[in-house]
């Protein structure tokens, strides 16, 4: 996946729980095949969170795309909901709702962009090379 051409890989997934595993396999394969320098464990965790959120909240098909930009991995998750995600504070007793907080802490950058009313949105993250340690 050459970074200079802006080429990217993508996969379409149905709104099923198994799609989270398929999204992880997609990103794992990309990291292994292309020699991406980003931390693959972080990438797998974050794509799992974004795909889980998309399935839960958008209730429709999901598209996962990824590309290497220099030494940074950018992963995008597109769904059919135009509602942008928001970070919320949760109590220590909450059993869910911390996915975006994890993205906020582990990604170098992340964001969400609407494609327009009724056209869905894309939530993305970028992570740089893994740090030794």
N, C-alpha and C positions, 0 to 999 in steps of 0.2 A: 504494500500500500504506500505509494510514494507520497511524501508530504508536499513536494514541490508542485505537483499537478492538482492538489486539492481533492484527489480521488478519495472516495470513501466506500465502505461496505455497509450493507444494510440487510435487514431481515424483517419480514412481517410475521407477527405472532397473533394467534387468537386470544380472546379474553378468557383464558383458563389458567388455573394455578400452575399447570405444567410449563406455561410460557416463561415463568420466572427462571426455572432451571434451563430452559432453552436459551434465554437471553444470557445467562452466565456462560453456557457452553459456547455461544457465539463470541463473546468477548474473550473468553479463555483461548479459543482457537485463534482469534485475531492476534492476541498478545504473543502466542507461541509461534505462529507462522510468520509474523512480520518483524519480530524482534523489537517490539515496542519497548521503550525504556521505562515506561510508567509502571508503578507497583501493581501487578495483576490482582493481588488479593484485595486491595482497595477498590480497584475497578469492578471486580466481581460483586463486592458488597454493595457498592453504590448503584450499579445497574439493577441489582436485585430489588433495592428499595424503590427506585423510580418505576420499574415495571410493575411491582406490587401495587404501588399507588395508582398507576394508570389503570390497572385492571379493576381495582376496588372502586375508584371514583369515576372513571370514564365509562366503564362497562362496555367497552367495544374493543376492536382490534388495536394492536399496538405495533408501532414500527420502531426498531432499534437500529441506529446507524452509528458508525464510529470511523474515526480517521486520526491519523497521526499528523500533528502540526509541529514540525521541528521535533523536539524531544517530549512534547506534550501529547497525551491521548485525550481526545474529545469524544464523548459518548452522548448521543441525543436519543431521547425517548419521546416519540410523538403519539398522541392519542386524540380521540374525537371530542373531548371536552374543551370548551373555550375558557373554562374557569382556571385561572392561574393559581398555583399552590402558594400557601402562605406559611411562614414559620410561626409556630405557636409555642408558648411556654406550657409545659405539662407538669402536673404534680408528680411526686415520686411514686405515687400509687397507680398512675396511669399504666395500662398494659399495652397501649399502642400510641401512635402519633409522634414518634421521635425520629422517623425516617429522614425528614428534611433537616433536622438538627444534626444528624450524622453526616449528611451530605455537606452541610455548612462547615462542619469541623474538619472533614477529611479531604474534601476537594480543594484544589488550589483556587478554583473559580467555579461558579455555577450560576444558573439563571433559568428563566422561563420566558417564553415569547408566545404570544397569541398569534394565530394565523388569520384572525379575523372572526367576527361573529359567526358562530355555527361551523367554523372550519377547523376547530381543534387548537392544540397548542403543542409546543415542544419544550421539554425540560431537559437541560443539559448540564454536564459537568466536565471539567478539565482537571487532569492530574499530571504532574510532571514525573521525572525519573524517580525511581525508588531510592531512598537514602539508605546507605549501609548502616547496619547496626542491629 
